[in-house]
Amino acid sequence: MTISKENTIEEVVTKYPESVMVFMKHGLHCVGCHVSAFESIEEGAMAHGIDVDALVSDLNKIALSKKK
């Protein structure tokens, strides 16, 4: 799975539990909040003033490492 800014936060965390640390590093601490089931990565990043492209890039590094 390639992670995009359209994916929900919960979707990514469910598939890649280690992604929680990436979200936290970027300042997106709502990974366990009920909104994460409906909120896209882009929406969460925008709400918290986070660079969505950098976040998605780091999340995809986790996804790629799981494929190996």
C-alpha positions in Angstrom: 0.0 0.0 0.0 1.3 3.4 -0.9 0.2 5.9 1.6 -1.4 9.2 0.3 -2.7 12.2 2.0 -6.2 11.0 1.2 -5.9 7.9 3.5 -7.5 8.2 6.9 -5.2 8.3 9.9 -6.8 5.2 11.4 -6.4 3.3 8.1 -2.6 3.9 8.2 -2.2 3.2 11.9 -4.2 0.0 11.6 -2.0 -1.3 8.7 1.3 0.1 10.0 1.2 0.4 13.9 4.7 1.7 13.9 3.4 4.8 12.0 2.2 6.2 15.3 5.7 7.3 16.1 5.9 9.1 12.7 2.6 10.9 13.3 3.8 11.9 16.8 7.2 13.1 15.5 5.4 15.4 13.1 3.1 16.8 15.8 -0.1 14.9 14.9 -1.0 13.5 18.3 -4.6 12.6 17.5 -3.8 9.1 16.2 -6.0 7.5 18.9 -8.8 10.0 18.8 -12.2 9.0 17.4 -11.9 11.5 14.6 -8.9 9.6 13.2 -11.3 7.1 11.7 -12.8 9.7 9.5 -10.1 12.3 9.1 -7.7 12.1 6.2 -4.0 12.6 6.8 -4.3 15.9 4.9 -7.2 17.1 7.0 -5.3 16.3 10.2 -2.1 17.9 9.0 -3.9 21.1 8.0 -5.7 21.3 11.3 -2.4 21.1 13.2 -0.3 23.2 10.8 1.8 20.2 9.7 3.6 19.8 6.3 1.5 17.1 4.8 4.0 16.2 2.1 6.8 15.6 4.6 4.5 13.5 6.8 3.3 11.3 3.9 6.9 10.9 2.8 8.0 9.6 6.2 4.9 7.4 6.4 5.8 5.8 3.1 9.2 5.0 4.4 7.5 2.9 7.0 5.3 1.2 4.3 8.3 0.5 2.1 10.3 -1.0 4.9 7.5 -3.4 5.6 7.5 -4.7 2.0 11.2 -5.8 2.3 
